[in-house]
Structure formats: structure tokens, C-alpha cells
Amino acid sequence: MLTIGGGKEDPSIEALLTLIREKDERIEQLIRENAALTAPCGPSASACGCAPSESAPASSPADTHA
């Protein structure tokens, strides 16, 4: 536990640090999910052999892989 001022423990700081860690983990998870969903063929890109490309235009949900 972190201490403040005259050595008193502050549980609210620990609670905030826990929330920040959980938020950071959720952001990382969402980044991974977004990368998978924005691949040229969507989440199945690795199954069809497509590789994400920075120069490839973003596909809409109506696009299908041939």
C-alpha cells in the first residue's frame, strides 16, 4: 500500500492504481481485437492467407473475400 504525508496508508490510491491497470489491460485487448477486425478479410484473415497491409484500404462490413 502507498503512503502519504506522515506515513499514513491511503487505500484509495491503491484502488485507483488497480483501476488504471485494468483500464490499460482492456485497451490492449481492444487494440488486438481492432487489428484482427481491420485485416483485409476481417477476423478470418489468417485462415485465408491474407496479411494486413498499411496501404490496403479499410474494408466495410459488407465486403467479402473472394
Residue pairs with C-beta under 8 A, 6 or more apart in sequence:
1 9
1 10
1 11
1 13
1 14
2 9
2 10
2 13
2 14
2 17
3 9
3 10
4 10
4 13
35 52
36 42
36 43
36 45
37 43
38 52
38 58
39 45
39 46
39 50
39 51
39 52
40 50
40 51
40 52
40 53
40 56
40 59
40 65
41 48
41 50
41 59
41 65
42 59
42 65
44 65
45 51
45 52
48 65
50 65
